[in-house]
Amino acid sequence: MKKILCICLSSTIQRTISFDSLELTKVNRSKHYRTDASGKAVNSARVLEQLESGCSTVVCPLGEKNLAAFTEPAERDKLNVVYATIPGQTRECWTLLDRTAGTTTELVVGEPLLESDGDLKAVAAAEIKILKLINDLLPQVDAVLLAGSRPKIWSDDLYATIAGMTHDAGKIFLADYIGDDMKKTLAASIPDIIKINEEEFRSTFPEMADQPLQKAITEKSLELGNIIVITRGTESTYAAARGQFSECPAEKVAALNTTACGDSFNAGFLYEYLNYKNQDESPAERLTAALKKGTWCAARNAELEAPGTLH
């Protein structure tokens, strides 16, 4: 069994509310709702646990005021979560499902920035604890998945620090984040796998903005000497491994909830990439197998109500 460390610095309590139909400016009564421990890498860990029980560990911060609202659904889903508490509350995200229209609407409720000296000191202490947890867990895992935006309470170079720690430990690193955090990471160490969408790719690498996407990611992966995967919603997924291009068709499904499809893709891709059995075949075959598994996981997730689920 391969082990994957999932790091989520933007933990979320996800409330998914299902409606027969949803009309703005009117009173809408739901059929039912559910609550899940969430955040991008948390969703990936849930998928990983469905692929193989016991293969993942989650490191994350959790607000001390609503701790149980996250830990109880995490325990229900048998997620192995180790955490550092921070002042205030874990943020919430509300997903509204309109079953008639077949639409998914996400409302992300960010918590206020912490400003008191006591709160800032507590966050700094939590950051040190998170880095220690990661350092202690790295020898036990084969790969690290770091996904999601970095809340402003954390140090500007935290993602680059985690990437560097992973590189120094000789572990595979999948990065699913963008912008300055990605640029700082690339200046410190190159992620083995970068998985983002087309808009995120072009904003992170503006020098490639005028090139066709296939050419751009092929050239960038050759320059970086890594794998770049670009998911494109219902369109085929593009990928390039050290200058070798691959394409994987999307699976057409009747989508119920598209939340966490990208996170589910990450889980399936990394799981298959680590566990690929046909070592005698080319790296391109390994990439193709990982893309297919990621696509399959994303499709299964879209068909279901809970974020980050396969069945």
VEXDO-692832 format. One line per 4 residues: number of its first residue (from 1); their letters; for each residue z, x, y of N, C-alpha, C. Coordinates in Angstrom, 3 decimals. Each point is the difference from the previous one (the first is absolute). Layout:
NUM> A> Z X Y Z X Y Z X Y | ... $
//
This chain:
1> MKKI> 0.000 0.841 -1.207 0.000 -0.841 1.207 0.000 0.873 1.253 | -0.958 -0.247 0.875 -0.021 0.664 1.298 0.938 -0.730 0.960 | 0.633 0.757 0.897 0.954 -0.562 0.947 -0.555 0.100 1.420 | 0.154 -1.081 0.768 -0.519 -0.061 1.361 1.128 -0.363 0.954 $
5> LCIC> 0.146 0.787 1.058 0.978 -0.271 1.052 -0.700 -0.734 1.134 | 0.426 -1.220 0.281 -0.572 -0.825 1.062 0.921 0.032 1.212 | -0.510 0.447 1.133 0.817 0.144 1.212 -0.468 -1.015 1.032 | 0.954 -0.822 0.453 -0.306 -1.071 0.952 0.984 0.075 1.151 $
9> LSST> -0.454 0.419 1.177 0.885 0.108 1.157 -0.053 -1.238 0.880 | -0.792 -0.989 -0.409 -0.064 -1.282 0.721 0.301 -1.131 -0.985 | 1.195 0.058 -0.586 0.411 -1.019 -0.972 -0.070 -1.383 0.626 | -0.276 -0.997 -0.840 -0.229 -1.353 0.498 0.579 -1.030 -0.958 $
13> IQRT> 0.561 -1.041 0.555 0.355 -1.187 -0.783 -1.134 -1.000 0.193 | -0.734 -0.255 -1.066 -1.212 -0.817 0.075 0.308 -1.430 -0.426 | -0.262 -0.941 0.887 0.172 -1.418 -0.318 -1.381 -0.640 -0.039 | -0.402 -0.441 -1.173 -1.320 -0.592 -0.199 0.158 -1.507 -0.089 $
17> ISFD> -0.647 -0.710 0.927 0.151 -1.451 0.114 -1.341 -0.655 -0.306 | 0.022 -0.932 -0.938 -1.229 -0.641 -0.452 -0.111 -1.418 0.565 | -1.160 -0.301 0.600 -0.298 -1.326 0.551 -1.242 -0.574 -0.678 | -0.020 -1.322 -0.170 -1.247 -0.642 -0.438 -1.084 0.231 1.049 $
21> SLEL> 0.377 -0.174 1.262 -0.880 0.336 1.112 0.876 0.358 1.193 | -0.550 0.772 0.923 0.766 0.533 1.123 -0.755 -0.285 1.292 | 0.665 -0.654 0.940 -0.623 -0.329 1.281 0.858 0.537 1.134 | -0.601 0.817 0.858 0.715 0.536 1.153 0.355 -1.119 0.971 $
25> TKVN> 1.114 0.179 0.698 0.549 -0.913 1.012 0.550 -1.288 -0.597 | 0.059 -0.082 -1.345 0.555 -1.189 -0.641 1.146 0.390 -0.922 | 0.809 -0.992 -0.364 1.063 0.236 -0.977 -0.637 0.137 -1.383 | 0.301 1.105 -0.668 -0.543 0.256 -1.337 1.138 0.104 -0.998 $
29> RSKH> -0.066 -0.760 -1.064 1.049 0.029 -1.019 -0.538 0.731 -1.239 | 0.745 0.992 -0.423 -0.476 0.837 -1.093 0.234 -0.649 -1.354 | -0.795 0.434 -0.992 0.232 -0.401 -1.386 1.218 0.747 -0.546 | 0.045 1.309 0.251 1.114 0.838 -0.440 -0.141 1.368 0.658 $
33> YRTD> 1.001 0.864 -0.181 -0.127 1.368 0.498 0.742 0.930 -0.941 | -0.303 1.301 0.127 0.647 1.012 -0.822 0.342 1.201 0.880 | 0.975 0.796 -0.420 0.410 1.198 0.719 -0.144 1.200 -0.923 | -0.595 1.071 0.532 -0.210 1.213 -0.786 0.383 1.231 0.805 $
37> ASGK> 0.512 1.006 -0.698 0.130 1.327 0.592 -1.410 0.544 0.186 | -0.291 0.519 1.202 -1.377 0.365 0.286 -0.065 1.218 0.913 | -1.175 0.203 0.587 -0.376 1.244 0.636 -1.072 0.609 -0.889 | -0.939 0.753 0.565 -1.193 0.405 -0.745 0.342 0.742 -1.289 $
41> AVNS> 0.803 1.033 0.070 0.299 0.774 -1.205 0.915 -0.756 -0.951 | 0.791 -0.944 0.516 0.824 -0.845 -0.868 -0.899 -0.915 -0.823 | -1.007 -0.577 0.641 -0.965 -0.828 -0.727 -0.710 0.815 -1.080 | -0.352 1.241 0.329 -0.646 0.862 -0.993 0.920 0.245 -1.188 $
45> ARVL> 1.282 0.223 0.283 0.954 0.239 -1.083 0.117 -1.218 -0.910 | -0.054 -1.196 0.582 0.078 -1.213 -0.821 -1.193 -0.074 -0.965 | -1.175 0.352 0.488 -1.178 0.021 -0.869 0.148 1.073 -1.073 | 0.469 1.178 0.390 0.178 1.077 -0.968 0.945 -0.408 -1.122 $
49> EQLE> 1.053 -0.721 0.349 0.960 -0.424 -1.019 -0.608 -1.019 -0.956 | -1.001 -0.735 0.471 -0.699 -0.929 -0.894 -1.015 0.721 -0.876 | -0.506 1.136 0.485 -0.896 0.805 -0.814 0.770 0.766 -1.073 | 1.184 0.511 0.369 0.831 0.740 -0.948 1.431 0.034 0.519 $
53> SGCS> 0.864 -0.699 -0.661 1.393 -0.091 0.435 0.650 1.379 0.053 | 0.688 0.261 1.121 0.741 1.237 0.149 -0.784 1.158 0.573 | -1.263 -0.242 0.437 -0.820 1.120 0.463 0.137 0.283 1.495 | 0.750 -0.828 0.739 0.067 0.185 1.454 1.429 -0.004 0.517 $
57> TVVC> 0.167 0.671 1.126 1.238 -0.042 0.770 -0.378 -0.201 1.461 | 0.781 -0.819 0.712 -0.244 -0.259 1.420 1.106 0.644 0.830 | -0.394 0.724 1.037 0.943 0.487 1.014 -0.317 -0.713 1.297 | 1.014 -0.595 0.622 -0.243 -0.745 1.227 1.292 -0.138 0.812 $
61> PLGE> -0.122 -0.321 1.298 1.155 -0.370 0.811 0.178 -1.513 -0.037 | 1.254 -0.453 0.087 0.275 -1.436 0.019 1.038 -0.307 1.076 | -0.236 -1.074 0.747 0.944 -0.424 1.022 1.299 -0.477 -0.619 | 1.110 0.412 0.590 1.304 -0.324 -0.588 0.369 -1.468 0.163 $
65> KNLA> -0.607 -0.702 0.970 0.401 -1.382 0.274 -0.607 -1.009 -0.968 | -1.119 0.336 -0.628 -0.605 -0.938 -0.962 -0.370 0.734 -1.289 | 0.861 0.884 -0.412 -0.246 0.862 -1.148 -0.324 -0.792 -1.260 | 0.810 -1.018 -0.286 -0.168 -0.755 -1.243 -1.319 -0.758 -0.039 $
69> AFTE> -0.536 -0.368 1.174 -1.268 -0.733 0.029 -1.145 0.845 -0.549 | 0.175 1.317 0.016 -0.999 0.901 -0.588 0.388 0.400 -1.420 | 1.256 0.405 -0.188 0.389 0.558 -1.297 -0.008 -1.036 -1.120 | 0.341 -1.254 0.305 0.039 -1.012 -1.062 -1.383 -0.296 -0.583 $
73> PAER> -1.037 -0.250 0.818 -1.331 -0.174 -0.608 -0.539 1.282 -0.625 | 0.400 1.165 0.534 -0.420 1.260 -0.621 0.579 0.120 -1.408 | 1.267 -0.365 -0.159 0.630 0.030 -1.323 -0.644 -1.019 -0.934 | -0.347 -1.164 0.541 -0.677 -1.025 -0.806 -1.293 0.541 -0.598 $
77> DKLN> -0.722 0.804 0.798 -1.280 0.548 -0.450 0.157 1.338 -0.714 | 1.261 0.397 -0.229 0.300 1.237 -0.729 -0.593 1.232 0.682 | 0.071 0.007 1.341 -0.430 1.169 0.759 1.146 1.009 0.072 | -0.322 1.243 -0.211 0.987 1.072 0.107 0.000 0.493 1.447 $
81> VVYA> 0.922 -0.530 0.809 0.037 0.288 1.430 1.208 0.871 0.327 | -0.250 1.108 0.671 1.072 0.807 0.580 -0.216 -0.021 1.509 | 1.064 -0.178 0.770 -0.194 -0.273 1.423 1.079 0.633 0.863 | -0.330 0.081 1.274 0.960 0.384 1.047 0.120 -1.189 0.934 $
85> TIPG> 1.218 -0.368 0.361 0.188 -1.125 0.915 -0.170 0.454 1.446 | -0.520 -0.906 0.812 -0.151 0.223 1.435 0.618 -1.194 0.730 | 0.364 0.175 1.273 0.559 -1.125 0.755 -1.003 -1.134 0.132 | 0.505 -1.211 0.174 -0.876 -1.148 0.221 -0.508 -0.595 -1.294 $
89> QTRE> -1.211 -0.560 0.084 -0.553 -0.744 -1.120 -1.327 0.577 -0.475 | -0.256 -0.124 -1.277 -1.335 0.261 -0.521 -0.944 -1.043 0.584 | -1.165 0.430 0.445 -0.924 -0.937 0.635 -0.484 -1.053 -1.006 | -0.491 -1.104 0.522 -0.510 -1.073 -0.846 -1.488 -0.230 0.272 $
93> CWTL> -0.683 -0.436 -1.037 -1.400 -0.380 0.128 -0.182 -1.357 -0.656 | -0.636 -0.902 0.704 -0.223 -1.355 -0.496 -1.487 -0.154 -0.308 | -0.304 -0.368 -1.241 -1.376 -0.235 -0.418 -0.211 -1.493 -0.185 | -0.974 -0.558 0.695 -0.301 -1.426 -0.052 -1.281 -0.199 -0.805 $
97> LDRT> 0.108 -0.728 -1.116 -1.149 -0.259 -0.859 -0.487 -1.431 0.203 | -1.229 -0.142 0.405 -0.639 -1.306 0.126 -0.872 -0.197 -1.236 | 0.460 -0.803 -0.952 -0.704 -0.131 -1.271 -1.328 -0.753 0.140 | -0.097 -0.893 0.983 -1.247 -0.735 0.204 -1.076 0.918 0.577 $
101> AGTT> 0.352 0.740 1.029 -0.964 0.895 0.648 -0.156 1.314 -0.751 | 0.976 0.328 -0.852 -0.045 1.267 -0.727 0.240 1.199 0.889 | 0.872 -0.161 1.014 0.251 1.081 0.953 1.413 0.553 -0.140 | 0.139 1.270 0.411 1.291 0.685 0.029 0.261 0.450 1.427 $
105> TELV> 1.149 -0.398 0.564 0.382 0.406 1.352 1.325 0.741 -0.073 | 0.039 1.218 0.540 1.223 0.795 -0.030 0.617 0.080 1.383 | 1.299 -0.226 0.074 0.763 0.130 1.238 1.053 1.078 -0.223 | -0.178 1.158 0.633 0.927 1.114 -0.163 0.984 -0.019 1.159 $
109> VGEP> 1.289 -0.118 -0.322 1.049 -0.087 1.020 0.707 1.341 0.060 | -0.308 0.797 1.030 0.649 1.298 0.147 1.383 -0.142 0.601 | 0.920 0.845 -0.448 1.339 -0.001 0.570 0.018 0.797 1.305 | 0.933 -0.325 0.945 0.083 0.744 1.265 0.284 1.481 -0.252 $
113> LLES> -0.527 0.854 0.880 0.293 1.422 -0.112 1.491 0.237 0.224 | 0.536 0.976 -0.706 1.420 0.335 0.128 0.183 0.939 1.191 | 0.985 -0.281 0.829 0.156 0.767 1.235 1.383 0.605 0.191 | 1.051 -0.548 -0.611 1.335 0.549 0.212 0.131 1.358 -0.680 $
117> DGDL> 0.875 0.842 0.539 0.195 1.335 -0.563 0.449 -0.079 -1.454 | 0.860 -0.965 -0.282 0.494 -0.142 -1.364 -1.108 -0.358 -0.970 | -0.887 -0.913 0.414 -1.105 -0.403 -0.862 -0.977 1.154 -0.221 | -0.302 0.746 1.073 -0.932 1.114 -0.117 0.544 1.084 -0.921 $
121> KAVA> 1.300 0.245 0.081 0.617 0.995 -0.892 -0.048 -0.477 -1.446 | 0.195 -1.303 -0.196 -0.044 -0.550 -1.354 -1.407 0.118 -0.585 | -1.017 -0.218 0.821 -1.380 0.125 -0.474 -0.317 1.456 -0.337 | 0.451 0.914 0.836 -0.225 1.423 -0.273 0.649 0.399 -1.322 $
125> AAEI> 1.202 -0.517 -0.255 0.683 0.292 -1.265 -0.758 -0.619 -1.176 | -0.549 -1.205 0.201 -0.768 -0.650 -1.064 -1.266 0.785 -0.307 | -0.637 0.561 1.030 -1.203 0.797 -0.222 0.308 1.227 -0.851 | 1.108 0.645 0.296 0.417 1.167 -0.793 0.258 -0.414 -1.446 $
129> KILK> 0.637 -1.146 -0.188 0.270 -0.482 -1.361 -1.291 -0.305 -0.740 | -0.972 -0.634 0.684 -1.278 -0.316 -0.640 -0.700 1.280 -0.451 | -0.008 1.022 0.853 -0.631 1.263 -0.372 0.714 0.653 -1.182 | 1.322 -0.122 -0.045 0.744 0.548 -1.137 -0.318 -0.763 -1.284 $
133> LIND> -0.089 -1.324 0.097 -0.362 -0.795 -1.173 -1.370 0.413 -0.530 | -0.956 0.172 0.915 -1.341 0.405 -0.403 0.038 1.382 -0.655 | 0.709 0.916 0.630 0.103 1.354 -0.540 0.609 0.013 -1.397 | 1.012 -0.823 -0.214 0.654 -0.063 -1.306 -0.878 -0.648 -1.060 $
137> LLPQ> -0.858 -0.938 0.424 -0.833 -0.731 -0.954 -1.317 0.704 -0.318 | -0.478 0.853 0.880 -1.308 0.639 -0.190 -0.139 0.728 -1.342 | 1.024 0.721 -0.469 -0.174 0.675 -1.295 -0.194 -0.956 -1.171 | 0.363 -1.267 0.187 -0.041 -0.968 -1.101 -1.290 -0.813 -0.046 $
141> VDAV> -0.888 0.171 0.994 -1.188 -0.849 0.089 -1.269 0.834 -0.090 | -1.117 -0.701 -0.233 -1.309 0.639 -0.068 -0.802 -0.196 1.286 | 0.338 -1.039 0.761 -0.771 -0.310 1.203 0.871 -0.757 0.984 | -0.428 0.050 1.264 0.677 -0.704 1.087 -1.010 -0.900 0.689 $
145> LLAG> 0.397 -1.236 0.273 -0.810 -0.961 0.747 0.764 -0.345 1.275 | -0.540 0.394 1.143 0.602 -0.311 1.305 -0.953 -0.908 0.750 | 0.454 -1.215 0.313 -0.900 -0.989 0.586 0.692 -0.780 1.104 | -0.788 -0.422 0.978 0.516 -0.863 1.053 0.219 0.726 1.306 $
149> SRPK> 0.055 -0.770 1.066 0.223 0.576 1.319 1.415 0.535 0.119 | 0.194 0.963 0.896 1.312 0.609 0.227 0.687 -0.691 1.175 | 1.106 -0.734 -0.260 0.750 -0.581 1.118 0.450 1.086 0.972 | 0.085 -0.351 1.267 0.263 0.985 1.041 1.402 0.598 -0.072 $
153> IWSD> 0.879 -0.568 -0.803 1.343 0.568 -0.110 -0.008 1.334 -0.747 | -1.078 0.284 -0.731 -0.052 1.233 -0.786 -0.688 1.115 0.767 | 0.318 1.236 -0.339 -0.566 1.168 0.667 -1.518 0.011 -0.094 | -0.653 0.519 1.043 -1.455 0.008 0.056 -0.633 0.789 -1.148 $
157> DLYA> 0.704 1.017 -0.475 -0.576 0.862 -1.032 0.520 -0.309 -1.399 | 0.633 -1.162 -0.178 0.622 -0.303 -1.286 -1.039 -0.097 -1.119 | -1.133 -0.669 0.250 -1.011 -0.127 -1.050 -0.557 1.368 -0.379 | -0.247 0.838 0.997 -0.508 1.343 -0.279 1.026 0.811 -0.794 $
161> TIAG> 1.279 -0.192 0.308 1.059 0.698 -0.742 0.002 -0.417 -1.462 | -0.100 -1.310 -0.249 -0.013 -0.501 -1.385 -1.230 0.507 -0.740 | -1.149 -0.001 0.677 -1.220 0.512 -0.624 0.156 1.469 -0.357 | 0.600 0.771 0.895 0.215 1.422 -0.256 0.944 0.243 -1.166 $
165> MTHD> 1.068 -0.804 -0.071 0.938 0.108 -1.118 -0.706 -0.275 -1.328 | -0.839 -1.027 0.004 -0.724 -0.363 -1.218 -0.972 1.097 -0.406 | -0.708 0.554 0.977 -0.943 1.085 -0.265 0.724 1.217 -0.566 | 1.121 0.363 0.616 0.757 1.171 -0.458 0.541 -0.198 -1.421 $
169> AGKI> 0.271 -1.259 -0.364 0.500 -0.293 -1.343 -1.124 -0.084 -1.027 | -1.253 0.087 0.452 -1.135 -0.028 -0.906 -0.295 -1.374 -0.576 | 0.324 -1.051 0.739 -0.220 -1.367 -0.461 -1.211 -0.615 0.692 | -0.674 -0.914 -0.670 -1.133 -0.716 0.597 0.519 -0.932 1.087 $
173> FLAD> -0.694 -0.033 1.128 0.437 -0.786 1.158 -1.102 -0.966 0.406 | 0.315 -1.311 -0.047 -0.908 -1.028 0.511 0.538 -0.501 1.332 | -0.820 0.111 1.041 0.395 -0.400 1.351 -0.783 -1.229 0.417 | 0.715 -1.058 0.371 -0.616 -1.225 0.503 0.602 -0.307 1.372 $
177> YIGD> -0.410 0.779 0.979 0.411 -0.209 1.390 -1.005 0.710 0.891 | 0.105 -0.198 1.300 -1.094 0.402 0.877 0.517 0.656 1.276 | -0.923 0.256 0.910 0.323 0.403 1.364 0.692 1.343 0.106 | 0.941 0.094 0.950 0.682 1.259 0.260 0.785 0.485 -1.215 $
181> DMKK> 0.569 -0.924 -0.773 0.731 0.416 -1.196 -0.931 0.699 -0.988 | -1.205 -0.519 -0.161 -0.962 0.658 -0.881 -0.449 1.335 0.585 | -0.222 0.050 1.303 -0.433 1.251 0.621 1.067 1.081 -0.128 | 1.269 -0.362 0.194 1.088 0.970 -0.180 0.097 0.441 -1.459 $
185> TLAA> -0.218 -0.949 -0.913 0.025 0.338 -1.420 -1.091 1.003 -0.333 | -1.220 -0.261 0.464 -1.122 0.883 -0.303 0.203 1.400 0.577 | 0.721 0.080 1.103 0.279 1.314 0.589 0.992 0.786 -0.841 | 0.819 -0.717 -0.788 1.036 0.659 -0.803 -0.462 0.246 -1.431 $
189> SIPD> -0.614 -1.015 -0.620 -0.490 0.101 -1.376 -0.975 -1.145 -0.243 | -0.931 0.205 -0.891 -1.039 -0.995 -0.245 0.439 -0.928 -1.132 | 0.074 -1.319 0.238 0.294 -0.918 -1.104 -1.071 0.095 -1.084 | 0.419 -0.089 -1.251 -0.957 0.010 -1.099 -0.920 -1.216 0.070 $
193> IIKI> 0.569 -1.139 0.425 -0.749 -1.250 0.081 0.341 -0.688 1.320 | -1.012 -0.333 0.780 0.177 -0.827 1.192 -0.662 -1.336 -0.286 | 0.763 -1.090 0.105 -0.558 -1.335 -0.240 0.217 -0.855 1.243 | -1.079 -0.320 0.709 0.068 -0.825 1.194 -1.236 -0.898 0.022 $
197> NEEE> -0.088 -0.893 1.005 -1.206 -0.825 0.103 -0.966 0.629 1.006 | -1.164 -0.618 0.155 -1.040 0.614 0.833 0.445 0.134 1.454 | 0.589 -1.041 0.554 0.447 0.067 1.394 1.029 1.112 0.185 | 0.925 0.106 -0.952 1.041 1.032 0.081 -0.603 1.397 -0.128 $
201> FRST> -0.990 0.143 -0.872 -0.656 1.298 -0.168 -0.664 0.439 1.295 | -0.731 -0.913 0.625 -0.756 0.378 1.198 0.923 0.264 1.189 | 1.150 -0.707 0.059 0.939 0.259 1.099 0.767 1.304 -0.212 | 0.236 0.357 -1.252 0.724 1.233 -0.297 -0.895 1.223 0.122 $
205> FPEM> -1.284 -0.176 -0.331 -0.964 1.103 0.073 -1.136 -0.394 0.941 | 0.267 -0.065 1.313 -1.018 -0.475 0.956 -1.253 0.868 0.017 | 0.098 1.246 -0.440 -1.167 0.869 -0.024 -1.044 -0.481 -1.011 | 0.425 -0.902 -0.922 -0.921 -0.531 -0.997 -0.514 -1.395 0.378 $
209> ADQP> 0.327 -0.449 1.204 -0.233 -1.402 0.370 -1.473 -0.402 -0.039 | -0.901 0.920 0.328 -1.417 -0.356 0.101 -0.749 0.157 -1.320 | 0.658 0.465 -1.031 -0.679 0.233 -1.270 0.118 -1.220 -0.915 | -0.979 -0.249 -0.845 0.163 -1.034 -1.027 1.246 0.303 -0.832 $
213> LQKA> 0.698 -1.043 -0.412 1.292 0.186 -0.659 -0.112 0.874 -1.250 | -1.001 -0.246 -0.833 -0.132 0.785 -1.229 -0.116 1.488 0.318 | -0.835 0.339 0.958 -0.185 1.400 0.391 1.277 0.567 0.610 | 0.689 -0.815 0.806 1.193 0.473 0.699 1.119 0.360 -0.969 $
217> ITEK> 0.268 -0.876 -0.959 1.115 0.299 -0.900 -0.364 1.099 -0.993 | -1.283 0.102 -0.339 -0.435 1.078 -0.879 0.218 1.350 0.674 | -0.405 0.095 1.255 0.156 1.257 0.734 1.471 0.312 0.264 | 0.778 -1.015 0.347 1.410 0.245 0.312 0.764 0.415 -1.262 $
221> SLEL> -0.299 -0.617 -1.135 0.695 0.378 -1.236 -0.358 1.429 -0.415 | -1.251 0.413 0.275 -0.397 1.374 -0.289 0.727 0.970 0.923 | 0.091 -0.372 1.270 0.711 0.843 0.975 1.476 0.155 -0.364 | 0.640 -1.108 -0.400 1.426 0.033 -0.302 0.290 0.465 -1.424 $
225> GNII> -0.996 -0.079 -0.872 0.204 0.372 -1.388 0.884 -0.983 -0.744 | -0.170 -1.288 0.302 0.861 -1.021 -0.617 -0.807 -1.242 -0.351 | 0.713 -1.078 -0.319 -0.610 -1.293 -0.296 0.262 -0.938 1.175 | -1.036 -0.691 0.451 0.148 -1.030 1.029 -0.524 -1.311 -0.582 $
229> VITR> 0.826 -1.034 0.083 -0.364 -1.324 -0.507 0.014 -0.977 1.167 | -1.077 -0.761 0.145 -0.115 -0.970 1.087 -0.185 -1.391 -0.610 | 1.025 -0.833 0.118 -0.133 -1.384 -0.450 -0.648 -0.820 1.113 | -0.811 -0.995 -0.402 -0.808 -0.757 0.964 0.083 -1.498 -0.262 $
233> GTES> 1.230 -0.476 -0.288 0.192 -1.434 -0.196 -0.754 -0.500 -1.213 | -0.867 -0.984 0.220 -0.765 -0.574 -1.108 -1.252 0.819 -0.334 | -0.272 1.029 0.792 -1.132 0.884 -0.279 0.436 1.119 -0.948 | -0.971 0.723 -0.527 0.299 1.083 -0.938 0.860 1.075 0.663 $
237> TYAA> 0.767 0.702 -0.815 0.844 1.095 0.467 -0.789 1.297 -0.050 | 0.079 0.771 1.094 -0.629 1.315 0.065 1.056 1.061 -0.275 | -0.415 1.076 -0.644 0.896 1.127 -0.227 -0.825 1.277 -0.072 | 0.649 1.106 0.332 -0.641 1.308 -0.135 1.049 1.004 -0.428 $
241> ARGQ> -0.357 0.821 -0.980 0.890 1.042 -0.500 -0.648 1.354 0.245 | 0.508 0.709 0.986 -0.500 1.344 0.322 -1.526 0.023 0.145 | -0.488 -1.001 0.710 -1.427 -0.057 0.300 -0.837 -0.769 -0.993 | 0.625 -0.567 -1.068 -0.732 -0.799 -0.981 0.302 -1.478 0.237 $
245> FSEC> -1.031 -0.773 0.314 0.183 -1.405 0.371 0.055 -0.902 -1.225 | 0.853 -1.054 0.076 0.072 -1.032 -1.031 0.126 -1.360 0.678 | -0.429 -1.028 -0.694 0.103 -1.363 0.515 0.436 -0.913 -1.131 | 0.921 -0.928 0.312 0.491 -0.933 -1.005 -0.121 -1.422 0.540 $
249> PAEK> -0.705 -0.882 -0.701 -0.147 -1.373 0.508 1.320 -0.741 0.014 | 0.173 -0.861 0.990 1.186 -0.854 0.050 -0.140 -1.114 -1.024 | 1.141 -0.507 -0.458 -0.012 -1.105 -0.948 0.122 -1.314 0.770 | -0.907 -0.914 -0.231 0.018 -1.286 0.689 1.020 -0.929 -0.652 $
253> VAAL> 0.951 -0.493 0.795 1.046 -0.873 -0.533 0.240 -1.155 0.967 | 0.663 -1.042 -0.502 0.475 -1.079 0.862 1.360 0.431 0.538 | 0.024 0.529 1.209 1.220 0.602 0.542 1.008 -1.061 0.427 | 1.255 0.230 -0.359 1.097 -0.850 0.442 0.798 0.679 1.103 $
257> NTTA> 0.328 1.290 -0.193 0.783 0.744 0.980 -0.517 1.432 0.017 | -0.623 0.401 1.099 -0.580 1.341 0.093 1.000 1.047 0.464 | 1.235 -0.414 0.318 1.034 0.962 0.375 0.227 0.981 -1.144 | 0.079 1.266 0.314 0.319 1.074 -0.953 -1.154 0.353 -0.931 $
261> CGDS> -1.215 -0.465 0.289 -1.127 0.416 -0.840 -0.228 1.508 0.103 | 0.083 0.537 1.205 -0.153 1.444 0.168 1.102 0.775 -0.700 | 1.225 -0.517 0.060 1.128 0.647 -0.672 -0.175 -0.045 -1.515 | -0.523 -1.114 -0.494 -0.259 -0.139 -1.436 -1.100 0.967 -0.431 $
265> FNAG> -1.019 0.154 0.850 -1.053 0.981 -0.278 0.602 1.393 -0.119 | 0.853 0.371 0.951 0.630 1.327 -0.027 0.703 0.242 -1.322 | 0.767 -0.997 -0.436 0.768 0.136 -1.236 -0.919 0.215 -1.194 | -1.012 -0.853 -0.128 -0.902 0.112 -1.135 -0.789 1.301 0.020 $
269> FLYE> -0.479 0.377 1.187 -0.781 1.235 0.129 0.834 1.205 -0.416 | 1.193 0.142 0.574 0.815 1.180 -0.269 0.489 0.018 -1.443 | 0.351 -1.167 -0.524 0.450 -0.084 -1.390 -1.094 0.486 -0.946 | -1.221 -0.479 0.182 -1.098 0.388 -0.886 -0.395 1.458 0.222 $
273> YLNY> 0.038 0.436 1.240 -0.350 1.393 0.303 0.942 0.956 -0.723 | 1.278 -0.323 -0.026 0.986 0.850 -0.663 -0.108 -0.072 -1.512 | -0.345 -1.176 -0.528 0.047 -0.231 -1.431 -1.361 0.100 -0.684 | -1.018 0.426 0.733 -1.347 0.046 -0.559 -0.031 0.887 -1.240 $
277> KNQD> -0.449 -0.556 -1.103 0.118 0.677 -1.296 -1.178 0.915 -0.321 | -1.180 -0.303 0.503 -1.196 0.746 -0.406 -0.146 1.278 0.828 | 0.862 0.953 -0.270 0.025 1.218 0.799 -1.277 0.832 -0.151 | -0.772 -0.235 -1.077 -1.223 0.765 -0.209 -1.138 -0.471 0.904 $
281> ESPA> 0.154 -1.196 0.569 -1.052 -0.518 0.859 0.143 0.556 1.416 | -0.976 -0.270 0.827 -0.064 0.586 1.334 1.023 -0.639 0.937 | 0.358 0.700 1.090 0.879 -0.612 1.015 -0.557 -1.312 0.539 | -1.338 -0.121 0.031 -0.618 -1.246 0.479 0.356 -1.167 -0.909 $
285> ERLT> 0.066 0.249 -1.314 0.387 -1.058 -0.940 1.453 -0.419 0.232 | 0.840 0.951 0.282 1.413 -0.306 0.279 0.118 -0.845 1.260 | -0.755 0.357 1.040 0.020 -0.768 1.243 -0.519 -1.414 -0.234 | -1.079 -0.128 -0.766 -0.561 -1.318 -0.289 1.015 -0.879 -0.723 $
289> AALK> 0.695 0.556 -0.979 1.006 -0.761 -0.740 1.128 -0.450 0.913 | 0.430 0.883 0.919 1.075 -0.348 0.927 -0.437 -1.096 0.965 | -1.231 0.086 0.483 -0.521 -1.035 0.899 -0.051 -1.353 -0.694 | -0.448 -0.022 -1.242 -0.080 -1.261 -0.741 1.385 -0.608 -0.195 $
293> KGTW> 0.983 0.843 -0.334 1.356 -0.516 -0.210 0.582 -0.522 1.304 | -0.204 0.722 1.095 0.484 -0.469 1.294 -0.631 -1.319 0.397 | -1.305 -0.126 -0.226 -0.716 -1.233 0.321 0.520 -1.154 -0.840 | 0.233 0.244 -1.276 0.529 -1.037 -0.891 1.370 -0.474 0.462 $
297> CAAR> 0.872 0.930 0.373 1.342 -0.378 0.466 -0.067 -0.808 1.298 | -0.877 0.402 0.921 -0.135 -0.728 1.257 -0.494 -1.426 -0.248 | -0.930 -0.163 -0.931 -0.541 -1.326 -0.302 1.063 -0.903 -0.620 | 0.781 0.550 -0.930 1.055 -0.804 -0.630 1.039 -0.417 1.047 $
301> NAEL> 0.331 0.901 0.902 0.966 -0.324 1.047 -0.500 -1.140 0.880 | -1.286 0.029 0.353 -0.570 -1.028 0.885 0.077 -1.384 -0.617 | -0.005 -0.072 -1.331 0.004 -1.294 -0.681 1.383 -0.648 -0.057 | 1.050 0.754 0.363 1.371 -0.454 -0.191 0.736 -0.158 1.324 $
305> EAPG> 1.103 -0.735 -0.042 0.724 -0.317 1.229 0.886 1.156 0.469 | 0.680 0.664 -0.935 0.945 1.066 0.381 -0.736 1.277 0.342 | 0.410 0.705 1.052 -0.662 1.255 0.366 0.333 1.099 -1.001 | -1.043 0.744 -0.411 0.227 1.096 -0.921 0.285 -0.467 -1.418 $
309> TLH> -0.821 -0.900 -0.517 0.187 -0.495 -1.364 -1.323 -0.042 -0.751 | 0.107 0.118 -1.336 -1.180 -0.003 -0.860 -0.026 -1.202 -0.934 | 1.149 -0.648 -0.183 0.072 -1.141 -0.922 1.196 -0.873 0.335 $
//
